[in-house]
Amino acid sequence: MNVLGVLPTSKDVTWVLLSGTKKQPSILPCEFQRHRFPRGAEDENVLSGVRDVFANLLRDHEIDLVRILAPKNNRFASNSRIRLKVEGVIQLVCFDASVRVASGEYRLEAAEKGFQKDTGGDVLSILNGGKQFSPVSIKDAVLVAWGGMQ
C-alpha cells in the first residue's frame, strides 16, 4: 500500500510517500518533498502551483491514499485562509485522479508510539538512518502517512 502524508501550512506544503505495511514501512523517492509558496504571491498563483505539483505527483506515482493533517495537530500550521484553500485544492486533485483522501486531526504522539511498537524502532532510525529529517516537518508527514497504512 502506498500512502502520501501531507502537511499544508500557510507558507508551504510538505509530503512523504510511504510504501509497505505498518510493520515494514519504507519511504519511496519523490521528485521533492516540499513545495514553498512564493512570498507575496497571489492566492491564485499559489493554488495553481499546488494543483500542478500534486497532479504530477499522483500521475507519476501509484498512490492508494492521501492523508492530510488538519491544523489543530499540525505544529507547523495555523488555520489560515490560504492553508485551507491549499487543502481544498489537494482534495480536488485527488478526487480528479480517483485517489482516496482523508483529512483529520491525527494524533502524532500516539502515532509515534504506535510506530515504535509496530516496527520495533523510532521513525528516524527505521526510515532515515538515525538522522533528523530536513525539513523537520517530514517526520510529521511520515507519521500521518503511516497512520493510513495497513
C-alpha positions in Angstrom: 0.0 0.0 0.0 1.3 3.5 -0.9 0.2 6.4 1.3 1.0 10.0 0.9 1.2 12.0 4.2 0.6 15.8 3.6 1.2 18.8 5.9 -0.1 22.0 4.4 0.8 25.3 6.1 0.4 29.0 5.1 3.9 29.0 3.7 4.4 25.6 2.1 3.2 22.1 1.8 5.4 19.0 2.8 4.7 15.4 1.9 6.1 11.9 2.2 5.2 8.8 0.2 5.3 5.6 2.3 5.1 2.1 0.9 4.7 -1.3 2.6 2.8 -2.1 5.8 2.6 -0.7 9.3 5.2 -3.2 10.4 7.5 -2.6 7.5 7.2 0.9 6.1 9.6 2.5 3.6 9.9 5.9 2.1 9.5 6.0 -1.7 11.5 8.6 -3.5 9.7 11.6 -4.9 10.9 14.4 -7.0 10.9 16.6 -3.9 9.1 16.6 -0.6 8.3 20.2 -0.1 6.7 23.0 -2.2 7.3 26.5 -0.9 4.9 29.2 -1.8 6.4 32.3 -3.4 6.5 35.2 -1.0 3.8 37.8 -1.7 2.2 35.7 -4.5 -1.5 36.0 -5.2 -3.6 33.1 -3.9 -4.4 32.0 -7.5 -0.7 31.5 -8.3 -0.1 29.6 -5.1 -3.1 27.3 -5.7 -2.2 26.8 -9.3 1.3 25.7 -8.3 -0.1 23.3 -5.6 -2.5 21.9 -8.2 0.3 21.2 -10.7 2.7 19.7 -8.1 0.0 17.3 -6.8 -1.4 16.4 -10.2 2.1 15.4 -11.3 2.7 13.5 -8.1 -0.5 11.5 -8.4 0.2 10.9 -12.1 3.8 9.7 -11.6 3.3 7.5 -8.5 0.9 4.8 -7.7 -0.8 6.2 -4.6 -3.7 4.4 -2.8 -4.5 7.0 -0.1 -3.6 10.7 0.6 -3.8 11.7 4.3 -3.8 15.4 5.2 -3.1 16.7 8.7 -5.6 19.3 9.9 -4.1 22.4 11.5 -5.2 21.5 15.1 -2.5 18.9 15.4 0.0 20.4 12.9 2.6 22.2 14.9 3.8 23.9 11.7 0.4 25.3 10.6 -2.3 27.6 11.5 -5.9 27.6 10.3 -5.1 30.3 7.8 -7.2 31.1 4.8 -4.5 30.0 2.3 -3.8 26.8 4.2 -7.5 25.8 3.9 -7.6 26.7 0.2 -4.4 24.6 -0.4 -6.0 21.6 1.4 -9.1 22.0 -0.8 -7.1 22.1 -4.0 -5.2 18.9 -2.9 -8.5 17.2 -2.2 -9.9 18.2 -5.6 -6.8 16.9 -7.4 -7.2 13.6 -5.5 -10.8 13.4 -6.5 -10.0 14.1 -10.2 -7.4 11.3 -10.0 -9.8 8.9 -8.2 -7.4 8.6 -5.2 -8.9 8.3 -1.8 -8.2 11.2 0.5 -8.7 11.7 4.2 -8.2 14.8 6.3 -8.2 14.9 10.0 -6.7 15.8 13.3 -4.4 12.8 13.6 -2.7 12.4 17.0 1.0 12.4 16.1 2.3 11.5 19.6 0.1 8.4 19.6 1.2 7.6 16.0 4.8 7.8 17.0 4.3 5.4 19.9 2.3 3.0 17.6 5.1 3.3 15.0 7.7 2.2 17.6 5.5 -0.6 18.8 4.8 -2.0 15.3 8.2 -1.5 13.8 10.5 -2.1 16.8 12.2 1.3 16.4 11.7 5.0 16.1 10.9 6.9 12.9 14.3 8.4 12.4 16.3 5.1 12.9 13.9 3.0 10.8 13.4 5.4 7.9 16.3 7.9 7.9 19.4 6.2 9.3 19.0 7.8 12.7 19.4 11.4 11.2 16.9 14.2 11.6 14.7 14.8 8.6 15.2 18.1 6.7 12.9 19.8 6.9 11.7 18.5 10.3 8.1 18.6 9.2 8.8 15.5 7.1 8.8 13.4 10.3 5.2 14.5 10.9 4.3 13.7 7.3 5.7 10.2 7.8 3.5 9.7 10.9 0.4 11.0 9.0 1.1 8.6 6.1 2.0 5.7 8.4 -1.4 6.0 10.2 -3.1 5.2 6.9 -1.2 2.0 6.3 -2.5 -1.5 6.9 
